Amino acid sequence: MSDWLNTLRKACDSASQRIVARKLGYSPTVVNLVLKQRYTGDIDAVKRAVLTRLEKKHIPCPIYGEITPEVCSSHQARPFCATSSIRVKLFKACKNCQFNTRKKGA
């Protein structure tokens, strides 16, 4: 069984599926189906949500190196702004990042 799925199970054991679903940005039905391994939707998007919102590990950023999911999410939320070369690089990197929870299909 996957580590991220174990993380999801543990989170649901310590709280309700509804609370965990709210943290992930999904419905309780989706969480339930994922736990039963019957979810037919975009499982990679659910995995990203679990990894970035439930696990408190650092994630790799091509611009800043290891960052927390909260920092990653704040960079994803920023609109394009050419005020610095770092902001431009971040915008481009975040757009295609596997941890981007805001891209279509995520």
C-alpha positions in Angstrom: 0.0 0.0 0.0 1.2 3.5 -0.8 2.6 5.8 1.8 0.2 8.6 0.8 -2.8 6.2 1.1 -1.6 5.3 4.6 -1.4 9.0 5.4 -5.0 9.4 4.2 -6.2 6.4 6.3 -4.5 7.7 9.4 -6.0 11.1 8.9 -9.5 9.6 8.5 -8.9 7.4 11.6 -8.1 10.5 13.7 -10.8 12.7 12.2 -13.9 12.1 10.1 -13.8 11.6 6.3 -15.7 14.8 6.0 -13.1 16.8 7.8 -10.3 15.2 5.9 -12.1 15.8 2.6 -12.6 19.4 3.5 -8.8 19.8 4.1 -8.1 18.1 0.8 -10.6 20.1 -1.2 -12.6 17.0 -2.1 -16.0 15.6 -1.2 -16.3 12.9 1.5 -17.5 10.5 -1.3 -14.2 10.9 -3.1 -12.2 10.2 0.0 -14.4 7.2 0.8 -13.9 5.8 -2.8 -10.1 6.4 -2.6 -9.9 4.5 0.7 -11.8 1.6 -0.8 -9.6 1.8 -3.9 -12.6 2.3 -6.2 -12.1 5.9 -7.2 -12.1 6.2 -11.0 -11.2 9.9 -11.2 -7.8 11.6 -11.2 -6.1 9.6 -8.5 -2.9 11.6 -9.0 -4.7 14.8 -8.1 -5.9 13.2 -4.9 -2.4 12.0 -4.2 -1.0 15.5 -4.7 -3.6 16.9 -2.3 -2.7 14.3 0.3 1.0 14.9 0.0 0.8 18.7 0.0 -2.0 19.2 2.6 -1.8 16.2 5.0 1.9 15.3 5.1 4.0 17.9 6.7 7.1 16.9 4.7 9.0 19.3 2.6 8.5 19.1 -1.1 11.1 19.8 -3.9 10.9 23.2 -5.6 13.0 23.7 -8.7 13.6 27.3 -7.7 13.9 27.3 -3.9 14.9 23.7 -3.2 13.0 22.0 -0.3 10.0 24.0 0.9 6.9 23.3 3.0 3.6 22.6 1.3 2.2 25.9 2.7 5.0 27.9 1.0 4.5 26.0 -2.2 0.8 26.7 -2.1 1.4 30.4 -1.5 3.6 30.6 -4.6 1.1 28.8 -6.7 -1.6 31.3 -5.7 0.4 34.3 -6.9 -0.5 35.8 -10.3 2.1 36.4 -12.9 4.2 39.4 -12.2 7.4 40.3 -13.9 8.8 42.4 -11.0 11.7 40.0 -10.5 13.4 37.2 -12.3 12.6 34.8 -9.4 8.8 35.6 -9.7 9.0 34.8 -13.4 10.9 31.5 -12.8 8.4 30.5 -10.1 5.4 31.3 -12.2 6.8 29.1 -15.0 7.9 26.3 -12.7 4.6 26.2 -10.7 2.5 26.1 -13.8 3.8 22.6 -14.7 4.8 21.3 -11.2 3.5 17.9 -10.0 2.6 19.5 -6.7 0.5 22.3 -8.2 -3.0 21.9 -6.8 -4.4 24.7 -8.9 -3.8 23.4 -12.4 -6.6 22.0 -14.4 -7.3 18.4 -13.4 -5.7 18.8 -10.0 
